[in-house]
């Protein structure tokens, strides 16, 4: 009888063993300064995947990776700081990371900075001019609509320009005549110009368009603005930070 050497046989690794070995490799590479490994380890810690959930440790590894300009780590930290779900909201930290990302050409970072500056709070000064610059850097229809809104409704008069708000809104309306948000922006622009009859007519169109939309969450706000325009009052935006 021929006896085969024991080395000819191997025992397959279990899934648990494979995962444990992978975790050890990631931990080792992270400790050696590998930014990708640090990012992955940070995600594992904040989600509890393959390791015990540890938000403080997760933040540590994400910040370590971000300090090496790891873009995904920077965006994760910025989003977590902005959204305030896993960690307390910290707009100063969000602004810091989004600013660095925007310098790398991130449209998403510009978009989020636009909201941060348009609302302010948590140590960030509201600044309509900076908000418009950030939204303009994105350049899509939603962002340009936000610019038109700020031009029409910013509390600081030096940033308001009803003519530009109306012009931008009319251009955006060409691609969607029944968009309630664009109509709402246009009505606010007319009101800023002092053209309240046009503001009222346009706001009524916005309300009718909104009623056809699946989400009527803004109907009370739209109606409230209509009442202001009927009373010859322009609308001034004062909002908390919003997602």
C-alpha positions in Angstrom: 0.0 0.0 0.0 1.4 3.3 -1.0 1.2 6.0 1.6 0.9 9.5 0.3 2.8 12.2 2.2 0.5 14.3 4.5 1.6 17.4 2.7 -0.4 16.3 -0.3 -3.6 17.1 1.5 -4.8 20.6 2.6 -7.7 21.7 4.7 -9.6 24.6 3.0 -9.9 27.7 5.0 -13.3 28.5 6.5 -15.0 31.7 5.6 -14.3 32.9 9.2 -10.6 32.1 8.8 -10.4 34.0 5.5 -12.1 37.0 7.0 -9.9 36.9 10.1 -6.8 36.7 7.9 -8.0 39.6 5.7 -8.7 41.7 8.8 -5.1 41.0 10.1 -3.7 42.1 6.8 -5.7 45.3 6.7 -4.8 46.1 10.3 -1.1 45.5 9.6 -1.1 47.7 6.5 -3.0 50.4 8.3 -0.5 50.5 11.0 2.3 50.7 8.4 0.7 53.9 7.0 -1.3 52.6 4.0 -4.1 55.1 3.5 -6.4 52.7 1.7 -6.1 50.2 4.6 -6.7 53.0 7.1 -9.9 54.0 5.2 -11.2 50.4 5.1 -10.4 49.9 8.8 -12.2 53.1 9.6 -15.3 51.9 7.7 -15.2 48.5 9.4 -15.1 50.2 12.8 -18.0 52.6 12.2 -20.2 49.8 10.7 -19.2 46.9 12.9 -18.3 44.8 9.9 -15.7 42.1 10.8 -14.9 44.0 14.0 -16.7 45.2 17.0 -18.4 48.6 16.3 -16.2 51.4 17.6 -17.1 54.9 16.4 -14.1 56.5 18.1 -11.7 54.1 16.5 -13.4 54.4 13.2 -13.1 58.2 13.3 -9.4 57.8 14.2 -8.6 55.7 11.2 -10.7 57.8 8.8 -8.9 60.9 10.0 -5.5 59.2 9.7 -6.3 58.3 6.1 -7.8 61.7 5.3 -4.6 63.4 6.6 -2.9 61.6 3.7 -5.4 63.2 1.3 -7.4 60.0 0.8 -10.4 61.4 -1.0 -12.9 58.8 0.1 -11.9 59.1 3.7 -12.2 62.9 3.5 -15.7 62.7 1.9 -16.8 60.1 4.5 -15.7 62.4 7.4 -17.3 65.4 5.7 -20.6 63.6 5.2 -20.7 62.2 8.7 -20.0 65.6 10.2 -22.7 67.3 8.0 -25.4 64.7 8.4 -25.1 64.2 12.2 -26.4 60.6 12.2 -23.5 58.5 13.6 -21.7 61.5 15.2 -23.0 64.8 16.5 -23.3 67.3 13.6 -20.2 69.5 13.3 -20.5 71.9 10.4 -17.0 73.4 11.1 -15.5 69.9 10.5 -17.7 69.3 7.5 -16.7 72.7 6.0 -13.0 71.8 6.6 -13.2 68.5 4.7 -15.6 69.7 2.0 -13.3 72.7 1.3 -10.3 70.4 0.8 -12.4 68.2 -1.5 -13.7 71.2 -3.5 -10.1 72.2 -4.1 -9.7 68.7 -5.7 -12.6 69.4 -8.0 -15.4 67.6 -6.1 -18.8 68.9 -7.3 -20.5 67.2 -4.4 -18.3 69.1 -2.0 -19.2 72.4 -3.7 -22.9 71.5 -3.4 -22.7 70.7 0.3 -20.7 73.9 0.9 -23.4 75.9 -0.8 -25.9 74.6 1.8 -23.6 75.2 4.7 -23.0 78.8 3.7 -26.6 79.5 2.8 -27.9 78.4 6.2 -25.0 78.9 8.5 -25.0 77.8 12.2 -22.8 75.7 14.4 -19.9 78.1 14.2 -20.3 78.8 10.5 -21.3 82.3 9.5 -24.1 82.5 7.0 -22.8 84.0 3.8 -25.1 84.3 0.7 -22.2 85.3 -1.5 -20.1 82.2 -0.6 -23.2 80.0 -1.0 -23.9 81.3 -4.5 -20.2 80.9 -5.5 -20.3 77.2 -4.3 -23.5 76.4 -6.1 -22.3 78.2 -9.2 -19.2 76.0 -9.2 -21.5 72.9 -9.5 -23.4 74.5 -12.4 -26.2 72.0 -12.8 -29.9 73.0 -12.9 -30.6 72.3 -9.2 -27.6 74.3 -8.1 -28.4 77.2 -10.4 -31.9 77.1 -9.1 -30.4 77.5 -5.6 -28.5 80.5 -6.8 -31.7 82.1 -8.2 -33.4 81.5 -4.9 -30.7 83.2 -2.9 -30.6 86.1 -5.3 -34.3 86.6 -4.6 -34.5 85.9 -0.9 -31.2 86.5 0.9 -31.8 88.6 4.0 -28.8 90.7 3.2 -29.8 93.3 0.5 -26.3 93.5 -0.9 -26.6 89.9 -2.2 -30.1 90.2 -3.7 -30.7 90.8 -7.4 -34.3 90.3 -8.5 -33.4 90.8 -12.2 -30.8 88.1 -12.2 -33.1 85.8 -10.2 -35.9 86.2 -12.7 -33.5 85.8 -15.7 -32.0 82.6 -14.3 -35.3 81.1 -13.4 -36.9 81.8 -16.8 -33.9 80.1 -18.5 -34.3 77.0 -16.2 -38.0 77.0 -16.7 -37.5 76.3 -20.5 -36.4 72.8 -19.7 -39.4 72.1 -17.4 -42.4 74.5 -17.5 -44.1 72.7 -14.7 -41.3 72.4 -12.1 -42.8 73.7 -8.8 -39.4 74.6 -7.4 -38.4 76.7 -10.4 -41.8 78.4 -10.4 -41.4 79.1 -6.7 -37.9 80.6 -7.4 -39.4 82.7 -10.2 -42.2 84.0 -8.1 -39.7 85.0 -5.4 -37.7 86.8 -8.0 -40.7 88.8 -9.3 -41.5 89.7 -5.7 -38.0 91.0 -5.2 -38.4 93.1 -8.3 -41.6 94.5 -6.8 -43.7 92.9 -9.5 -46.2 91.4 -7.1 -49.0 90.6 -9.6 -46.6 88.4 -11.6 -45.3 86.9 -8.3 -48.9 86.0 -7.3 -49.7 84.4 -10.7 -46.5 82.5 -10.8 -46.8 81.3 -7.2 -50.3 80.0 -7.9 -48.8 78.0 -10.8 -46.2 76.7 -8.5 -48.8 75.5 -6.0 -50.8 73.8 -8.7 -47.7 72.1 -10.0 -46.8 71.0 -6.5 -50.2 69.5 -6.0 -49.4 67.1 -8.9 -46.2 66.0 -7.3 -46.1 62.9 -5.1 -44.6 64.9 -2.1 -46.7 67.8 -0.8 -44.4 68.5 2.1 -43.8 72.1 0.9 -47.4 73.0 0.2 -47.8 75.1 3.4 -44.6 77.0 2.6 -45.7 77.7 -0.9 -49.1 78.9 0.3 -47.5 81.1 3.0 -45.3 82.8 0.3 -48.4 83.4 -1.8 -50.0 85.2 1.1 -46.9 87.4 1.4 -47.0 88.3 -2.3 -50.7 89.1 -2.0 -49.8 91.5 0.8 -47.1 93.1 -1.4 -44.3 91.6 0.6 -41.1 90.0 -0.8 -39.9 86.7 0.9 -36.8 86.6 3.0 -35.2 83.2 3.7 -34.2 82.3 7.2 -33.6 78.6 7.5 -31.8 76.1 9.7 -29.2 73.8 8.1 -31.0 71.4 5.9 -30.2 68.2 4.0 
